[in-house]
């Protein structure tokens, strides 16, 4: 496999992996409030809206430090560990408790900042000035 085709393959894998991960995450995020309302439990008093507010608030704040984290750890390991945190958030819906639900929301906020920074780094590493447009289009497609 030539170096150019290996880089293209990396971009395709990156796009497919993000598609699967965000299909699961967006589904959980969009139906969280409905799932929580259907629990009929007096022990769980969480809110899907609060969870999303925590996720995106922590995500915004974490963007200040994530470039350093990705530079030290590397983009591949950063994306792998972030993917584990996304999986943890999705798994919380198996048996939700308020503390685990909101804790997972904090962790996924940090993981999201690391993930998107590492994704941009990976896209840049696998592109040059002639292929960046094509590779960005392939990733987002």
trRosetta pair geometry for C-beta under 8 A, 3 or more apart (Angstrom, degrees):
i j d omega theta_ij theta_ji phi_ij phi_ji
1 5 5.3 -123 -171 88 86 113
1 6 5.1 106 130 -65 117 91
1 9 7.3 -20 -173 -8 143 147
2 5 4.7 84 56 13 86 101
2 6 6.8 -147 92 -9 42 87
3 6 5.6 -54 -146 35 31 115
3 7 6.5 33 156 -20 64 103
4 7 5.8 -53 -152 34 31 110
4 8 6.6 31 150 -17 64 105
4 131 8.0 -180 -151 -67 95 157
5 8 5.4 -49 -146 37 38 114
5 9 6.2 45 151 -23 66 103
6 9 5.5 -51 -148 35 32 115
6 10 6.5 39 150 -23 63 101
7 10 5.5 -47 -151 30 34 116
7 11 6.8 34 151 -18 63 101
7 126 4.2 163 -160 -163 90 85
7 127 7.2 159 168 -65 127 40
7 131 7.5 77 118 114 131 159
7 135 7.8 -53 145 -100 99 135
8 11 5.7 -53 -154 34 35 111
8 12 6.5 35 150 -18 66 104
8 126 7.8 168 -57 168 26 114
8 131 7.9 -103 -81 -167 86 139
8 135 7.4 -129 -114 -99 61 94
8 138 7.6 38 -157 57 78 178
9 12 5.7 -53 -149 36 34 112
9 13 6.3 32 154 -16 66 106
10 13 5.8 -56 -147 39 29 110
10 14 6.2 35 152 -23 64 107
10 122 7.2 -139 156 173 116 103
10 126 4.7 -142 85 -112 130 150
11 14 5.5 -51 -146 34 32 116
11 15 6.4 31 156 -17 64 105
11 123 6.9 75 -115 -122 95 71
11 126 5.5 -174 -55 118 92 141
11 127 7.6 76 -78 -62 131 94
11 135 4.7 -113 -121 -149 155 95
11 138 5.3 68 135 91 120 130
11 139 5.8 -89 -172 -64 92 88
12 15 5.9 -56 -150 37 30 110
12 16 6.3 26 155 -15 65 108
12 138 6.3 -63 -82 163 66 126
13 16 5.8 -56 -143 40 31 109
13 17 6.1 32 158 -20 66 109
14 17 6.0 -58 -146 37 25 110
14 18 6.4 22 157 -15 62 109
14 119 6.8 135 -173 -142 120 86
14 122 6.0 169 -107 120 143 134
14 123 7.0 -174 126 -75 164 79
14 126 7.9 -174 -13 32 143 155
14 139 5.9 -29 101 -118 110 100
15 18 5.9 -57 -146 39 29 108
15 19 6.3 34 154 -25 64 105
15 138 5.9 -123 -34 136 154 74
15 139 4.4 -158 -81 -136 102 43
15 140 7.3 -83 -125 -14 114 17
15 141 6.8 12 -169 64 148 66
16 19 5.5 -51 -149 30 32 115
16 20 6.7 26 156 -13 64 103
17 20 6.1 -58 -151 38 31 105
17 21 6.2 23 156 -14 66 112
17 79 8.0 66 121 161 144 127
17 83 7.6 -51 171 -102 115 140
18 21 5.8 -59 -139 43 31 108
18 22 5.8 13 168 -6 69 115
18 119 7.0 63 -82 -121 133 138
18 139 7.3 40 33 -173 145 87
19 22 6.5 -66 -139 46 19 96
19 23 6.2 28 158 -27 60 108
20 23 5.8 -51 -145 28 27 114
20 24 6.8 21 159 -11 61 105
21 24 6.2 -63 -160 38 30 106
21 25 6.2 20 152 -13 68 113
21 83 6.1 -92 -111 -128 141 92
21 86 5.6 45 -169 119 109 158
22 25 5.2 -51 -131 45 42 110
22 26 5.5 41 167 -19 73 107
23 26 6.4 -54 -138 40 20 104
23 27 6.4 23 157 -20 57 112
24 27 5.9 -61 -151 35 26 112
24 28 6.5 21 156 -14 64 108
24 86 7.5 105 88 152 114 109
24 90 5.4 -7 154 -103 115 148
25 28 5.8 -58 -150 39 31 108
25 29 6.0 26 156 -16 67 111
25 86 5.6 -58 -77 -161 122 111
25 89 7.0 44 -122 87 91 129
25 90 6.7 -95 -88 -66 59 107
25 108 7.9 163 -137 -164 122 138
26 29 5.6 -54 -139 41 32 111
26 30 5.9 25 163 -15 67 112
27 30 6.2 -62 -142 41 23 104
27 31 6.2 -8 169 8 63 115
28 31 6.6 -75 -138 51 22 89
28 32 6.1 50 160 -65 63 92
28 89 6.9 140 112 128 154 96
28 90 5.3 -139 -52 -113 155 74
28 93 6.0 -136 -136 -36 111 145
29 32 5.9 -24 -146 -18 26 118
29 48 7.4 136 -165 -174 46 105
29 51 7.8 -151 -128 107 74 113
29 52 5.9 94 -160 -92 103 108
29 55 7.7 -72 -116 30 121 166
31 34 4.9 -59 -165 47 70 115
31 35 5.5 73 135 -26 89 102
31 48 7.9 -131 110 -126 26 158
32 35 5.8 -59 -146 38 28 109
32 36 6.2 27 157 -19 65 109
32 48 3.0 147 103 -123 105 119
32 51 5.9 -102 157 56 160 143
32 52 7.4 171 44 -40 147 100
32 93 7.7 -116 -114 -95 77 117
33 36 5.7 -53 -144 37 31 112
33 37 6.4 32 156 -19 64 105
33 47 6.8 11 -108 -168 90 63
33 48 3.5 -114 -54 36 68 131
33 49 6.2 37 -78 -31 125 81
34 37 5.9 -54 -148 35 30 110
34 38 6.5 20 156 -14 63 111
34 48 7.7 -1 9 -13 52 157
35 38 5.9 -66 -150 40 30 106
35 39 7.1 53 150 -49 62 89
35 48 7.5 105 45 -68 89 129
35 93 6.3 -9 148 -148 161 113
35 96 7.9 112 127 -10 115 148
36 39 5.9 -30 -161 -9 37 117
36 44 6.8 -136 -150 134 85 122
36 46 5.8 -115 -132 81 136 88
36 47 6.8 169 112 -115 167 28
36 48 5.6 -161 1 -35 132 95
36 96 7.2 -79 -101 94 82 161
39 44 5.3 -29 118 61 161 136
39 96 7.2 -90 -96 58 144 117
41 44 4.7 51 86 21 122 98
43 97 7.4 -48 139 -123 108 78
44 96 5.8 67 -127 105 143 99
44 97 6.6 -125 -99 -124 94 35
44 98 6.1 164 -142 -46 63 82
44 101 7.9 83 -150 -15 108 144
45 98 6.0 -10 57 -72 66 135
46 50 6.9 -132 -174 60 72 123
46 51 6.8 45 169 -49 115 109
46 96 6.7 -101 29 157 143 125
46 98 4.5 176 -63 -111 99 77
46 101 4.8 6 -123 83 166 155
46 102 6.8 -156 -126 -44 117 93
47 50 4.0 83 74 6 106 106
47 51 6.7 -167 95 -10 57 82
48 51 5.4 -50 -149 34 35 118
48 52 6.5 34 155 -16 66 103
49 52 5.9 -53 -150 37 31 108
49 53 6.4 34 150 -20 64 106
50 53 5.5 -54 -148 36 34 114
50 54 6.4 36 152 -20 66 103
50 102 7.4 -31 123 -102 111 104
51 54 5.8 -54 -151 34 30 111
51 55 6.4 33 152 -22 64 105
51 101 6.1 -73 -95 158 124 98
51 102 6.6 -125 -101 -98 77 59
51 105 4.5 -143 -154 -92 75 139
52 55 5.4 -48 -144 33 35 116
52 56 6.3 18 163 -6 67 108
52 105 7.8 -99 -55 -141 21 121
53 56 6.5 -63 -143 45 26 97
53 57 5.9 27 159 -20 64 115
54 57 5.9 -60 -140 40 25 110
54 58 6.0 18 165 -11 64 111
54 102 6.2 130 -34 -152 175 79
54 105 4.1 64 90 134 127 128
54 106 6.0 -64 164 -68 117 63
54 109 6.4 -114 137 -43 69 137
55 58 6.4 -68 -152 41 20 102
55 59 6.0 25 152 -25 62 113
55 105 5.0 -95 -59 -165 80 84
55 108 5.5 -25 -124 92 103 105
55 109 4.6 -171 -152 -75 42 89
55 112 6.9 74 179 -8 93 146
56 59 5.1 -45 -138 35 35 121
56 60 6.4 42 158 -23 63 100
56 109 6.9 -119 -36 -119 13 104
57 60 5.9 -52 -153 31 29 110
57 61 6.7 18 154 -9 62 108
57 109 6.8 -27 68 -138 57 149
58 61 5.8 -59 -146 43 34 107
58 62 5.8 34 156 -23 69 113
58 105 7.5 135 14 137 137 74
58 106 5.4 147 -79 -143 164 57
58 109 2.7 81 81 121 113 151
58 110 6.0 -58 151 -45 116 66
58 113 7.9 -117 130 -19 72 121
59 62 5.9 -59 -141 38 24 110
59 63 6.9 40 156 -37 59 97
59 109 4.4 -114 -45 -159 67 77
59 110 7.7 -135 -90 -58 50 22
59 112 4.6 -30 -112 81 114 126
59 113 5.3 169 -152 -52 61 91
60 63 6.1 -45 -162 8 29 115
61 64 6.5 -41 177 7 47 111
61 109 7.9 32 45 149 92 124
62 65 6.3 -70 -164 45 55 93
62 66 5.8 60 147 -42 86 109
62 109 6.2 148 -5 136 134 83
62 110 4.8 175 -110 -118 154 58
62 112 7.6 114 68 66 138 78
62 113 3.7 -170 104 14 111 160
62 114 7.4 -62 150 -33 127 75
63 66 5.8 -47 -129 20 35 118
63 113 4.8 -137 -71 -139 59 118
63 117 7.4 159 -134 -58 71 117
65 68 5.7 -57 -173 40 62 112
65 69 6.2 62 136 -24 84 106
65 113 8.0 63 61 129 72 141
66 69 5.1 -53 -143 37 45 115
66 70 6.0 41 161 -17 76 103
66 113 4.4 -158 -46 138 148 101
66 114 4.9 -151 -138 -86 115 54
66 117 4.4 168 130 -4 119 155
67 70 6.0 -56 -145 40 31 107
67 71 6.2 33 155 -21 64 109
67 117 5.7 -139 -80 -158 57 138
68 71 5.6 -55 -145 36 30 113
68 72 6.3 23 158 -14 65 108
69 72 6.1 -63 -150 39 27 105
69 73 5.9 -1 166 5 68 117
69 78 6.7 120 127 -114 96 121
69 114 5.8 -62 99 -113 137 105
69 117 7.7 94 65 82 96 147
70 73 6.3 -63 -126 52 26 93
70 74 7.3 -60 -175 112 57 5
70 75 5.8 35 -167 -87 105 64
70 78 4.9 -4 -112 -66 77 169
70 114 6.4 162 -64 -154 94 73
70 117 4.9 -147 -26 119 149 114
70 118 4.8 -164 -124 -79 123 77
70 121 5.6 174 155 -14 136 155
73 77 5.0 -121 160 85 99 118
73 78 5.1 120 94 -63 124 90
73 81 7.8 -55 167 15 152 139
74 77 5.0 70 71 22 99 103
74 78 6.4 -167 88 -13 46 95
75 78 5.5 -61 -142 40 29 115
75 79 6.2 26 163 -18 68 106
75 118 4.1 147 -145 -161 74 86
75 119 7.6 154 -163 -56 113 21
75 121 4.3 -157 -83 93 129 119
75 122 4.4 177 148 -59 146 88
75 125 6.9 -155 23 -2 151 141
76 79 6.1 -57 -149 36 27 105
76 80 6.4 27 154 -19 63 108
76 118 7.7 -173 -37 -177 18 124
76 122 7.2 108 -68 -96 63 119
77 80 5.6 -54 -145 37 33 114
77 81 6.2 28 159 -14 68 107
78 81 6.2 -58 -145 40 26 104
78 82 6.2 25 156 -17 62 112
78 114 5.1 -140 -174 168 103 104
78 115 7.2 -176 140 -89 90 39
78 117 7.4 -68 150 82 149 94
78 118 3.8 -175 95 -80 125 144
79 82 5.6 -56 -143 41 30 113
79 83 6.2 37 155 -25 64 105
79 114 8.0 -164 -77 130 40 89
79 115 5.9 87 -121 -132 65 71
79 118 4.7 -154 -53 114 85 139
79 119 6.6 104 -97 -66 119 71
79 122 6.9 0 -37 -34 143 145
80 83 5.7 -55 -152 32 28 114
80 84 6.9 32 149 -21 61 100
81 84 5.5 -47 -156 28 37 115
81 85 6.9 36 148 -16 64 100
81 111 7.3 -139 120 -125 76 100
81 114 7.4 -37 84 120 103 148
82 85 5.6 -53 -155 35 38 111
82 86 6.6 40 147 -19 67 101
82 111 4.0 144 -141 -171 75 90
82 112 7.2 139 -162 -68 119 23
82 114 4.9 -165 -76 89 123 107
82 115 3.7 180 147 -69 157 95
82 118 7.0 -174 2 29 142 138
83 86 5.5 -48 -148 34 37 113
83 87 6.4 40 151 -20 65 102
83 111 8.0 -171 -24 180 21 126
83 115 7.3 118 -52 -109 62 121
84 87 5.5 -53 -151 36 34 114
84 88 6.4 41 148 -25 65 101
85 88 5.3 -44 -147 30 37 117
85 89 6.7 41 152 -21 64 98
85 104 7.8 163 -174 -157 78 74
85 107 5.0 -143 -152 142 119 104
85 108 5.4 173 143 -92 104 60
85 110 7.5 -94 -175 74 169 87
85 111 3.6 -162 75 -66 144 157
86 89 5.8 -50 -153 31 34 112
86 90 6.6 31 151 -15 64 105
86 108 6.1 95 -94 -128 54 105
86 111 6.3 -153 -44 122 74 142
86 115 7.6 48 -41 -68 122 156
87 90 5.7 -56 -150 39 34 110
87 91 6.1 35 152 -21 67 109
88 91 5.6 -57 -145 38 30 112
88 92 6.8 47 151 -37 62 93
88 104 5.6 -157 125 -130 96 108
88 107 6.7 -24 85 98 138 141
88 108 7.6 -158 72 -64 96 96
89 92 5.8 -39 -159 9 33 117
89 104 4.5 150 -103 161 67 116
89 105 7.1 98 -124 -77 113 44
89 107 7.4 -163 -62 79 96 99
89 108 4.5 22 -59 -61 142 140
90 93 6.4 -47 -178 15 43 112
91 94 5.6 -21 -175 -4 60 115
92 95 8.0 -93 -173 65 42 49
92 96 5.6 63 152 -104 83 78
92 100 5.3 -180 -136 132 108 104
92 101 5.5 142 159 -97 137 58
92 104 4.7 -120 -46 -1 147 164
93 96 5.9 -2 -120 -56 36 108
96 100 6.8 -156 -151 75 51 108
96 101 5.1 40 -160 -67 102 116
97 100 4.6 74 58 15 93 104
97 101 6.5 -165 79 -13 41 91
98 101 5.6 -60 -141 38 27 113
98 102 6.1 12 168 -7 66 111
99 102 6.5 -62 -143 44 23 99
99 103 5.9 24 159 -18 63 114
100 103 5.7 -55 -138 41 29 112
100 104 6.0 32 160 -20 64 108
101 104 6.1 -57 -150 36 22 109
101 105 6.6 27 148 -23 59 106
102 105 5.2 -46 -148 30 38 119
102 106 6.8 42 152 -20 64 96
103 106 5.8 -49 -155 30 36 110
103 107 6.5 29 150 -13 66 107
104 107 5.6 -56 -145 42 35 110
104 108 6.0 32 157 -18 69 107
105 108 6.0 -55 -140 39 27 106
105 109 6.5 36 154 -26 60 103
106 109 5.7 -54 -156 28 30 115
106 110 6.9 25 151 -12 64 102
107 110 5.8 -55 -154 38 36 108
107 111 6.0 33 150 -18 69 110
108 111 5.1 -52 -137 43 38 115
108 112 6.0 49 156 -31 67 99
109 112 5.8 -46 -147 26 27 113
109 113 7.1 25 154 -15 57 102
110 113 6.0 -58 -159 34 34 109
110 114 6.5 27 149 -12 67 108
111 114 5.6 -58 -148 42 35 110
111 115 5.8 39 154 -26 70 109
112 115 5.5 -52 -140 36 29 114
112 116 6.3 19 165 -11 65 107
113 116 6.5 -59 -144 39 25 100
113 117 6.3 22 158 -15 61 112
114 117 6.0 -64 -149 41 27 109
114 118 6.0 23 158 -16 66 113
115 118 5.9 -61 -146 41 25 107
115 119 6.2 29 155 -25 64 107
116 119 5.4 -45 -141 32 34 116
116 120 6.6 36 158 -17 62 101
117 120 6.0 -56 -155 35 31 109
117 121 6.5 30 148 -17 64 108
118 121 5.4 -54 -147 39 35 115
118 122 6.1 37 154 -21 69 105
119 122 5.7 -52 -144 37 30 110
119 123 6.3 32 154 -19 64 106
119 139 7.9 127 177 -166 108 141
120 123 5.6 -52 -144 36 31 113
120 124 6.3 30 155 -18 63 108
121 124 5.8 -59 -150 38 29 111
121 125 6.3 31 153 -22 65 106
122 125 5.7 -51 -144 34 31 113
122 126 6.3 11 162 -2 64 112
123 126 6.3 -70 -146 48 25 98
123 127 6.0 6 160 -7 64 125
123 132 7.7 82 152 -142 96 78
123 135 6.1 154 -161 131 87 119
123 136 6.7 67 -174 -87 136 70
123 139 6.1 -29 -107 -54 122 158
124 127 6.0 -74 -138 46 26 103
124 132 7.6 14 -115 -116 57 110
126 135 6.5 168 106 -148 97 151
127 131 4.9 -148 -145 92 77 93
127 132 4.2 97 159 -89 139 66
127 135 4.6 -131 -89 34 117 154
127 136 7.8 24 -91 -37 160 78
128 131 5.5 62 44 27 71 97
128 132 6.9 -121 83 -38 24 87
129 132 6.4 -27 -132 -3 24 116
131 134 5.2 -62 -158 49 62 113
131 135 5.3 59 145 -24 89 109
132 135 5.8 -58 -139 42 27 108
132 136 6.1 30 160 -21 64 106
133 136 5.9 -54 -145 35 27 109
133 137 6.4 26 155 -17 61 108
134 137 5.7 -60 -153 38 29 112
134 138 6.4 28 152 -19 66 106
135 138 5.6 -49 -144 35 34 112
135 139 6.3 38 155 -21 65 103
136 139 5.7 -52 -149 34 31 113
136 140 6.3 16 159 -7 66 109
137 140 6.2 -63 -142 45 27 100
137 141 6.0 31 158 -26 65 110
138 141 5.7 -54 -142 33 28 112
